[in-house]
Amino acid sequence: MTIHQCPKCELRFDFKTELDDHCWHDHPEFRHEYPAQPPAAEPPPPPQEAHLPPAPHPTVVGRFLGWVLPDQR
């Protein structure tokens, strides 16, 4: 368990919210330095090219099927 030490006195607290409340009421001149905005997120990775299957090779029609399927040239 984490213990939160008051930066202005010897008191320690179990929860961060208790420390915040203590500092707000007992040390009004002290303010926590919270970030003004959340840290910047990492940019998304660049999109990768889709790996498409190779184009099909033209099928050679044998002499037997030549009369059923016309030549596709």
C-alpha positions as a printed NumPy array, in Angstrom:
array([[  0.   ,   0.   ,   0.   ],
       [  1.219,   3.478,  -0.8  ],
       [  1.498,   6.057,   1.949],
       [  1.158,   9.714,   0.928],
       [  3.375,  12.074,   2.927],
       [  2.324,  15.692,   3.302],
       [  5.039,  17.889,   1.772],
       [  4.472,  20.578,   4.409],
       [  4.237,  18.567,   7.681],
       [  4.738,  15.085,   9.176],
       [  1.243,  13.765,   8.507],
       [  0.776,  10.716,   6.314],
       [ -2.348,   9.51 ,   4.551],
       [ -3.579,   6.273,   3.012],
       [ -5.349,   7.962,   0.125],
       [ -4.297,  10.763,  -2.205],
       [ -7.686,  12.415,  -1.784],
       [ -7.11 ,  12.665,   1.977],
       [ -3.763,  14.336,   1.365],
       [ -5.387,  16.767,  -1.081],
       [ -8.101,  17.616,   1.433],
       [ -5.521,  18.086,   4.221],
       [ -3.411,  20.4  ,   2.064],
       [ -6.476,  22.365,   1.   ],
       [ -7.649,  23.015,   4.578],
       [ -4.458,  22.999,   6.668],
       [ -2.01 ,  24.512,   4.178],
       [ -4.098,  26.922,   2.053],
       [ -0.988,  28.664,   0.733],
       [  0.304,  25.39 ,  -0.692],
       [ -1.018,  24.155,  -4.035],
       [ -0.136,  20.928,  -5.786],
       [  1.429,  21.301,  -9.182],
       [ -0.943,  19.356, -11.372],
       [ -0.233,  19.237, -15.117],
       [ -2.256,  21.787, -17.067],
       [ -3.142,  19.175, -19.66 ],
       [ -2.681,  15.433, -19.977],
       [  0.602,  14.285, -21.505],
       [  0.581,  14.078, -25.28 ],
       [ -0.24 ,  10.663, -26.63 ],
       [  2.162,   8.942, -28.972],
       [  1.235,   9.393, -32.641],
       [ -0.432,   6.346, -34.17 ],
       [  1.833,   4.078, -36.183],
       [  1.87 ,   4.748, -39.927],
       [ -0.615,   2.634, -41.858],
       [  0.896,  -0.446, -43.387],
       [  0.204,  -1.424, -46.946],
       [ -2.268,  -4.247, -47.242],
       [ -0.668,  -7.443, -48.431],
       [ -2.86 ,  -8.524, -51.296],
       [ -2.548, -11.97 , -52.806],
       [ -0.707, -12.048, -56.128],
       [ -2.761, -11.739, -59.303],
       [ -3.856, -15.127, -60.614],
       [ -1.844, -16.573, -63.462],
       [ -3.705, -17.046, -66.727],
       [ -4.969, -20.569, -67.001],
       [ -3.945, -22.562, -70.024],
       [ -6.882, -24.517, -71.305],
       [ -6.032, -27.944, -72.596],
       [ -7.128, -29.269, -75.989],
       [ -9.897, -31.274, -74.396],
       [-11.535, -28.249, -72.727],
       [-10.711, -25.834, -75.544],
       [-14.06 , -26.406, -77.201],
       [-15.933, -25.692, -73.898],
       [-13.997, -22.661, -72.71 ],
       [-12.894, -20.201, -75.411],
       [ -9.345, -18.864, -75.232],
       [ -9.275, -15.815, -72.932],
       [ -6.439, -13.949, -74.651]])
